[in-house]
Each structure stands twice: as C-alpha cells, then as structure tokens.
C-alpha cells in the first residue's frame, strides 16, 4: 500500500476553525487493525443506503471481511463497489471510503487472514481455516480516502490514497 497524502477534511465555516495537528497514519492504521466491529455501508440498487456491522481484519492496507455472496450487502457490492466503513467509536473517529470486490485469496494471504480473524474473534467463536474462502465469500476493501480524528476541533485529518 502506498503512503497516503495527508490533508484536512473540508468542513463548513465555523466547524473546525483552528486545528492544531494532524494524526499520524500509523495511529489510524492501528485503530483499523484493532477494531472488532466495522460498520459497512453500501448502496442498494434502488439507491437506498444499507449499513451492517461486520467482523473484519486489516492486513497490508486492506480490509477483509467474509460472508455469503447472497447477503444484501454482497448483492449491493456486486452492483456498486463503492462503500464506506466506519469504526464504532463516535469520538475517536475513523471513516474509510473505498471500493470492494470479492476475491479468492492466494494461499499466503488466506493464512494471514485466517490468523488475524482467529486472533480477534476466536473468543467469540469464529476461527476460520485458510481454505474457508476457496469457493468465494471473501471481500477486499481498498481504501481511497480515510478521515479520522481523536479530537474533532484539534486534529481532523484526511488521508488520500493515490495509485
């Protein structure tokens, strides 16, 4: 993954007039890696939004989540790959915009994803094997933009990924 460009999010006048600092990308990546619940927002074919909490893992600059291709969000993604992912915390915020696609992982990637899932979710009863996704059901989100802050008035930061 490339290093993102760092800037400020655009806010209307009076929202954030004198920010003090930028967040470091490493801080935001740590939050993405450590999060247990990710809110995935997609768009239905009739343009209505759809949001669902997902278990997911952050590996090498991508979010991976799994599930049936028959779910509402998977069917939405098939028609429109643009998604938004928001972590649970509404004060120390991470909002990711990106594109998603269903993938069949390489054996090496499958091992990494299975290990990351097990490390996070085994205590909740989910510990997939690396061959779990050989027939599909694994999705990869590539970030385009991430907006994050620890203190809205002091450090709102926008990260833009350029290919």
C-alpha positions as CSV (number, residue, x, y, z in Angstrom):
1,X,0.0,0.0,0.0
2,X,1.2,3.5,-0.8
3,X,1.7,6.1,1.8
4,X,-1.3,8.4,1.9
5,X,-1.3,12.1,1.2
6,X,-2.2,14.0,4.4
7,X,-4.6,17.0,4.4
8,X,-7.6,18.4,6.2
9,X,-11.2,17.3,5.6
10,X,-13.4,20.1,4.2
11,X,-15.8,21.5,6.8
12,X,-18.1,24.4,6.5
13,X,-17.0,27.7,8.1
14,X,-17.3,27.5,11.9
15,X,-16.9,23.8,12.3
16,X,-13.2,23.5,12.7
17,X,-11.5,26.9,12.5
18,X,-8.1,26.3,14.1
19,X,-7.0,22.7,14.1
20,X,-3.7,22.2,15.9
21,X,-2.2,19.0,14.5
22,X,-2.6,16.1,12.1
23,X,-2.9,12.5,13.1
24,X,-0.2,10.1,12.1
25,X,-1.3,7.4,9.6
26,X,0.2,4.7,11.9
27,X,-2.3,5.7,14.7
28,X,-5.2,5.3,12.3
29,X,-3.9,2.0,10.9
30,X,-3.6,0.7,14.5
31,X,-7.3,1.6,15.1
32,X,-8.3,-0.2,11.8
33,X,-6.3,-3.2,12.8
34,X,-7.6,-3.4,16.4
35,X,-11.3,-2.7,15.8
36,X,-13.6,-5.6,16.4
37,X,-16.7,-4.2,14.7
38,X,-16.8,-2.3,11.5
39,X,-19.9,-0.6,10.1
40,X,-20.1,-1.4,6.4
41,X,-22.3,0.9,4.3
42,X,-23.3,0.1,0.8
43,X,-26.0,1.2,-1.6
44,X,-28.9,-0.9,-2.8
45,X,-29.8,-1.0,-6.5
46,X,-32.7,1.4,-5.8
47,X,-30.2,3.9,-4.3
48,X,-31.3,3.4,-0.6
49,X,-28.4,3.0,1.8
50,X,-27.7,-0.2,3.7
51,X,-25.5,-0.4,6.8
52,X,-24.4,-3.6,8.7
53,X,-21.9,-4.3,11.4
54,X,-19.2,-6.7,10.2
55,X,-16.3,-8.6,11.7
56,X,-13.2,-7.8,9.6
57,X,-9.4,-7.7,9.6
58,X,-6.9,-5.1,8.4
59,X,-4.0,-6.6,6.6
60,X,-1.4,-4.8,4.4
61,X,-3.6,-1.8,3.8
62,X,-6.8,-3.5,3.0
63,X,-9.9,-4.5,5.0
64,X,-11.1,-8.1,4.6
65,X,-14.4,-9.4,5.6
66,X,-16.3,-12.6,4.7
67,X,-19.8,-13.8,4.3
68,X,-22.3,-15.2,1.8
69,X,-22.5,-13.7,-1.6
70,X,-26.3,-13.9,-1.1
71,X,-26.4,-11.2,1.7
72,X,-27.9,-7.8,1.0
73,X,-24.5,-6.1,1.2
74,X,-22.8,-8.6,-1.1
75,X,-25.6,-8.1,-3.7
76,X,-25.2,-4.3,-3.3
77,X,-21.5,-4.5,-3.8
78,X,-22.0,-6.6,-7.0
79,X,-23.9,-3.6,-8.5
80,X,-21.9,-0.8,-6.9
81,X,-18.4,-1.4,-5.4
82,X,-18.2,1.9,-3.6
83,X,-18.5,1.5,0.2
84,X,-18.0,3.4,3.4
85,X,-16.7,1.8,6.6
86,X,-16.9,3.4,10.0
87,X,-15.5,2.1,13.2
88,X,-17.7,2.0,16.3
89,X,-16.3,5.0,18.2
90,X,-18.1,8.3,17.6
91,X,-15.5,10.4,19.4
92,X,-12.2,8.9,18.1
93,X,-13.4,8.5,14.6
94,X,-12.2,6.6,11.6
95,X,-14.2,6.8,8.4
96,X,-12.9,4.9,5.4
97,X,-14.2,5.2,1.8
98,X,-13.1,2.7,-0.8
99,X,-14.0,0.1,-3.3
100,X,-14.7,-3.5,-2.6
101,X,-14.5,-6.7,-4.6
102,X,-15.0,-10.4,-3.9
103,X,-11.6,-12.3,-4.1
104,X,-10.2,-15.7,-3.9
105,X,-7.0,-15.2,-1.8
106,X,-3.6,-16.6,-2.5
107,X,-2.6,-19.3,-0.1
108,X,-0.3,-16.9,1.8
109,X,-3.0,-14.2,2.1
110,X,-5.6,-16.8,3.2
111,X,-3.2,-17.9,6.0
112,X,-2.7,-14.2,7.1
113,X,-6.4,-13.5,7.1
114,X,-7.4,-16.7,8.9
115,X,-4.7,-16.0,11.6
116,X,-5.9,-12.4,12.0
117,X,-9.5,-13.5,12.3
118,X,-8.6,-16.1,14.9
119,X,-6.6,-13.7,16.9
120,X,-9.5,-11.3,17.1
121,X,-12.6,-13.5,17.1
122,X,-11.8,-16.9,18.4
123,X,-13.0,-15.9,21.9
124,X,-16.3,-15.1,20.2
125,X,-16.5,-18.5,18.4
126,X,-15.1,-17.7,15.0
127,X,-11.7,-19.1,13.9
128,X,-11.7,-19.8,10.1
129,X,-9.3,-22.1,8.3
130,X,-7.2,-20.7,5.4
131,X,-9.2,-22.8,2.9
132,X,-12.5,-21.2,4.1
133,X,-12.6,-18.9,1.1
134,X,-11.5,-21.2,-1.7
135,X,-15.0,-21.1,-3.2
136,X,-15.6,-17.4,-2.6
137,X,-17.2,-15.4,0.2
138,X,-14.2,-13.2,1.0
139,X,-14.3,-9.5,0.2
140,X,-11.4,-7.0,0.0
141,X,-11.8,-3.2,0.6
142,X,-9.2,-1.0,-1.0
143,X,-9.3,2.5,0.7
144,X,-9.4,5.6,-1.3
145,X,-9.9,8.2,1.5
146,X,-9.8,7.9,5.3
147,X,-11.0,10.7,7.6
148,X,-10.1,10.4,11.2
149,X,-9.8,12.4,14.4
150,X,-9.2,12.0,18.1
151,X,-10.4,15.5,18.9
152,X,-12.7,16.9,16.3
153,X,-11.7,20.6,16.9
154,X,-8.0,19.8,17.1
155,X,-6.8,17.1,14.8
156,X,-9.3,16.2,12.0
157,X,-7.1,14.6,9.3
158,X,-7.8,13.3,5.8
159,X,-5.7,10.6,4.2
160,X,-5.9,10.3,0.4
161,X,-4.5,7.2,-1.4
162,X,-3.2,7.9,-4.9
163,X,-2.5,4.9,-7.1
